[in-house]
Amino acid sequence: MKSKNYFSKMVTALFFLLAFNSKANNVEITGTSVSGSNITFNISWENSWNASVAPANWDAVWVFVKFQDCNTRLWAHAGLSSVAGDHSAASPLQVDPVTDGKGVFIRRSAIGGGNVSATSITLKMTIPAGTYNYKVFGIEMVNVPQSAFEIGDGLSVATFNSISVTATTQSAGVTSSVIGGGGPPVPATFPMGYNSFYVMKYEISQLQYVEFLNSLTFAQQQSRVTSDPTSASGTYVAFGSYAYRNGIVIETPGNNAAIPAIFACDATANVVNNNNDGQSVAMNNLSWADLAAYLDWSALRPMTELEFEKICRGITPRVSGEYPWGDTNINPYYSTTVINPLQPNEMANTVLNGRCAHALGTSSGAYGPLKVGVFATASSGRSSAGASYYGAMEMGGNVVERTVCVANASGTAFNGTLGDGTLTSIGDANQATWPSVTTATGIGQRGGDYVNVATNVRTSDRTYASTTNAARNYTYGGRGVR
């Protein structure tokens, strides 16, 4: 029996310059224009909400701007005013600036829900005078309100002790004997999930990764793909050929280590960026260095494993052996049986509670991750959609979530520093308190993936929470928080 409609429950209870259009997952940004220091565009996305009752949160789009110097051809991260009155949004949206000026959150201004049709937004940039190209990027996010919550479930492998994370826990830290799990004490500077934050609604998609690659220099691109950017047009850059449902290709080769390549989606090896080229399929084969670079570039940060449990469980009491959708139902699903494969409307052919891409049990490249948000429909409930308490999708299964662990000092040294939109010359993240992009010590895995067993998917399972692996893998993906 299907659970109640999850989204409706939340909602009803509640140039020389050139401007590029952008579409990633359900977010579409069009009609971009620039006048002086102001950049104006239209934004739309699907399944938006602002709920007045539990979980009493909202979704939003993290919007940031990159600008390209027309002389050097280099892209940089645009500053945006931290003063709310410097920005404007037409109804039904509002603009929430952030103190570091690296972007803004755009969200519903009143209780309600449904699709957001194209709505005009104007943002004030803080960049030097010059002749630039611009691109506006948008990433769907979910608000996780400040609140105490429970960790551990008393059953899962290496689970934390069954305790609550409270304001005191966050402000004072927690000893290793209290939290359990065999690690060092967790200091107050470590983000434990009590304070409010945003998490990406979906795992990084292949289109989002393409847009990231296309804003990098040649040398930066070399670090972020497997195939060299000078390879021929049509070369698949994740595995060298189309495999594991990863269809990112070189559309135009780079040249002489100076001119960067242009990347595209082409899962069908036909015309690039067709409707069935896998743009919305979760990005896989990401190393920790790849994920960290994407998060730093987008001014996000990695999530911690405590935040992972908060996102999944919310403020509800722990359930022994529960999955991120709040119950113990789990039903495997694989990429070979989807309807509308590789298209934006890719979906499962049946609806069941606990639907999850997991337990495939083979490393065959004929299989791979599914479209982000694949199980959510207009009539799905939380369990059948595979949604976390706050509305983040696929926190379990599909591709692995990479989280900052509390099992070692490299993990607990993390203090929540945000990305600044800028990478090193070779395309690495450069945030000092993040786990090393070379060794990946301090980064673990939570939530399972489309290949491995169901128990790995459990909210409190820590089988691989401290497993160090700096390499790429066909099951590795990720998302960020802010």
FENRAQUI-V334628 format. One record per backbone hydrogen bond with DSSP energy under -0.5 kcal/mol. NH is the residue of the N-H (numbers start at 1). CO is the residue of the C=O. If there is no record, write none. Layout:
NH&CO  NH&CO
This chain:
6&380  7&380  9&5  10&6  11&7  12&8  13&9  14&11  20&18  20&134  22&29  24&27  27&24  28&44  29&22  30&42  33&40  35&38  38&35  39&123  40&33  41&121  42&30  43&119  44&28  45&116  48&114  50&112  51&57  56&53  59&49  60&141  61&106  62&139  63&61  63&104  64&137  66&135  67&76  68&133  69&67  69&74  70&131  73&69  76&67  78&65  78&76  80&101  81&124  84&82  86&83  87&84  88&122  90&120  93&90  94&107  96&94  96&105  97&95  98&103  101&98  104&63  105&96  106&61  106&104  107&94  107&105  108&59  109&92  112&50  114&48  116&45  117&115  119&43  121&41  122&88  123&39  125&37  125&123  126&79  132&130  133&68  134&18  135&66  136&20  137&64  139&62  141&60  142&199  143&58  144&197  145&143  147&194  149&165  151&163  154&160  159&156  161&179  163&151  163&161  165&149  166&164  170&166  171&167  172&168  173&169  174&186  179&175  180&176  186&174  187&185  190&187  192&190  197&144  199&142  200&480  201&140  202&140  204&478  206&281  207&279  209&205  210&206  211&207  212&208  213&209  214&210  215&212  216&213  221&217  222&218  223&219  223&220  224&220  224&221  225&221  226&237  227&237  231&228  234&250  235&232  236&240  237&248  240&236  243&241  243&246  244&365  245&365  246&243  247&245  249&264  250&235  251&249  251&262  252&262  254&229  255&259  258&255  259&255  260&258  262&252  264&249  266&247  267&277  269&266  273&265  274&271  277&274  278&342  281&278  282&370  283&204  285&473  286&476  287&285  291&287  292&288  293&289  294&290  295&291  296&292  297&293  298&294  299&296  300&295  301&481  303&402  305&404  308&304  309&305  310&306  311&307  312&308  313&309  314&310  316&313  322&319  323&327  324&457  326&323  331&354  333&356  337&334  338&335  339&347  343&340  344&275  346&343  347&339  348&374  352&350  354&383  355&352  356&331  358&356  359&449  359&452  360&450  361&451  367&364  369&244  372&280  374&371  376&373  380&377  382&4  385&381  386&382  387&382  388&392  389&312  390&311  391&388  393&201  394&386  395&386  397&447  398&357  399&397  400&475  401&446  402&400  403&401  403&444  404&303  405&403  405&442  411&408  412&408  413&409  414&411  419&300  421&296  424&428  427&424  432&430  434&431  436&441  440&436  443&440  444&403  445&464  446&401  450&398  456&453  457&454  458&454  458&455  459&322  461&458  462&157  465&462  467&464  469&467  476&473  477&400  477&475  481&301  482&198
